[in-house]
Amino acid sequence: MNVRIHYLGLVKTYTNQSQDEMELKEGATLSDLLNKLAADFGKQFMQEIYEPGVKDVKPMFTIMVNGVIIGQLNGLETKLKDRDTIILMPLMTGG
């Protein structure tokens, strides 16, 4: 399955891009996606946004799946579907 990821605000500085597409196996969860992103983007991403093995993103960040904040879904265990849109962003941005 293929998902689209948007990186907003400070997240964009850790990824050096504003969006991406990723191929995942069927039944993958948000945690699976974040583990893959952590492996791709490395140490700074893990220190600032998400550390594999931890049950949540760092406190200053949040994630939306198809416009719904993960706290209203099943958190990092939210199952992803083909063509889902995931947004990684700081809790607040300014301007």
PENORZI-V699358 format. One record per pair of residues at least 24 apart in sequence whose ideal C-beta (glycine too) atoms are under 7 Angstrom apart, sorted by sequence separation. I is the first residue (numbers start at 0). J is the second residue. D is the distance in whole Angstrom. If there is no record, write none. Layout:
i->I j->J d->D
i->I j->J d->D
This chain:
i->62 j->86 d->7
i->0 j->25 d->6
i->62 j->87 d->6
i->14 j->40 d->6
i->13 j->40 d->6
i->60 j->87 d->7
i->61 j->88 d->6
i->60 j->88 d->7
i->60 j->89 d->6
i->61 j->90 d->6
i->2 j->32 d->7
i->13 j->43 d->5
i->59 j->89 d->6
i->60 j->90 d->7
i->13 j->44 d->5
i->59 j->90 d->6
i->29 j->62 d->7
i->13 j->47 d->6
i->13 j->48 d->6
i->29 j->64 d->7
i->10 j->48 d->6
i->48 j->87 d->7
i->29 j->69 d->7
i->33 j->75 d->7
i->30 j->75 d->4
i->29 j->75 d->5
i->30 j->76 d->6
i->28 j->75 d->7
i->32 j->79 d->7
i->28 j->76 d->5
i->29 j->77 d->5
i->28 j->77 d->6
i->10 j->60 d->7
i->28 j->78 d->6
i->29 j->79 d->6
i->28 j->79 d->7
i->26 j->78 d->7
i->27 j->79 d->5
i->32 j->85 d->7
i->23 j->79 d->6
i->2 j->79 d->6
i->10 j->87 d->5
i->10 j->88 d->6
i->0 j->79 d->7
i->5 j->84 d->7
i->7 j->86 d->6
i->10 j->89 d->7
i->0 j->80 d->7
i->1 j->81 d->6
i->7 j->87 d->7
i->8 j->88 d->6
i->9 j->89 d->5
i->0 j->81 d->4
i->1 j->82 d->7
i->2 j->83 d->5
i->3 j->84 d->5
i->4 j->85 d->5
i->5 j->86 d->5
i->6 j->87 d->5
i->7 j->88 d->4
i->8 j->89 d->4
i->2 j->85 d->6
i->4 j->87 d->7
i->8 j->92 d->4
i->7 j->92 d->7
